[in-house]
Amino acid sequence: MESTNSIVHKEDQKDFDLEIKPDWKNGKQLNIFCSFTYITPNYSILFTLNELKKFVVQGNYKVFLVIWDMNTLANPYFKRMVTSRKVMNPDSFIDQRVTELRDLAESIGFDKEKISIYKSSELWKRMIAYNEENIFQQFYAVLAKMNIADFVENKKVSHLFQVPMDIFFCNYFHKLYPEDTNKAIDLAFFGQDKESLYLATRKHMIEEGLIENKKPIFLLMKYFPYLLYNHNLPEWDMSLKDIKNIVINFPIDKKEILDLLRHIAGSINISVKDSDEELDFKDFYESHKDKPEKELKEILAENLYRYLKEHRKKFIETSGRIEESILHVTKRSDVKNIGKVLKSQIALEILLLADGSKSTTEISKVTKKSVATISTYTNRLKRMNLIRVLENGHLKRNIKGVKVNFELGL
């Protein structure tokens, strides 16, 4: 069950063998949780998604990805984008990242029907609004048991809230999003930087009687350095020069360079490239382990650049194809707009008939309405992004259905 760069946490191996493996082998669906801050497609996100995919392709799964949009909005890199006016509307920017992440996951090979993406801000709202239990008070009680001196390696105070909250999300996901799942999260996938806080939170939640049977089981991604320089991470729109600038200026030792190269080689099963020669990682390690750091940094930058460009190419090849999906409605205004569509017999007929096989004229014949009338309603549906016009002039809906949670979602 292990992949190249990730393992079942050592404290959870026995529980994994007893509880998870049988379900996995019997084809029972397992819920897997993973969270991160997402601003642009960078190497860290790609490492994470590639490793996560290696686990999920081995069985029946549902992935719950959480974007920490609250972190995104507070990130210096994002603020710089706002200042430079590259981002005009933060809410729209976050929504675009959700769409981009969904396309990115599909380009890596995730089944789009088995992955759901959420914003942390929406989870917080649902947690506070949940009235069957005082989950927020329980969260506070767990925080009160944690000694801050034990987590000094976490450089940001926000992480002391974010990481424990992930475990609460895992434990209560089926209650906060009953429309999406009827059971708690089975597996939580995360990097070593979150290990101490995740373990402590789960331990205290078990002591408080909030978690049974040690779930979620932890899947631990092996360490790799976070190449952050001047608030920039290597991302796929960067030039080789920009990536080299980050790698050269970031304080990184030889072991960490080799750790990154191992992830690059293991993530998409590619060889490591040095000049015009491509080597298996084991061969590369043996022939390069004694080389100076400066030379290894050059090799790392070139391979990061190649790795990012290959993923960008895959993304471009698969994105842009809008596939029907379930629309999650979480705003009152959107519910009202959808309601207007569903109560209109003409608009509803167009949605039902817009399967990609009929033009506006053909739909007018089926509905016995004028082309002008169908065009008017079609334009409204297009403005709401519910349908689109294909290159051959046929109408195609963008959604399979609509989900609304009246108790927690608005």
PyMOL commands that set and color helices and strands:
alter all, ss='L'
color gray80, all
select helices_A, chain A and resi 13-25+43-56+69-74+76-83+90-108+112-114+120-129+135-144+148-151+159-176+192-207+240-249+254-267+281-288+293-318+332-343+345-353+360-367+371-383
alter helices_A, ss='H'
color red, helices_A
select strands_A, chain A and resi 6-8+30-36+61-67+115-119+187-191+217-221+272-274+277-279+325-329+355-359+387-389+394-397+399-404
alter strands_A, ss='S'
color yellow, strands_A
deselect
rebuild
show_as cartoon
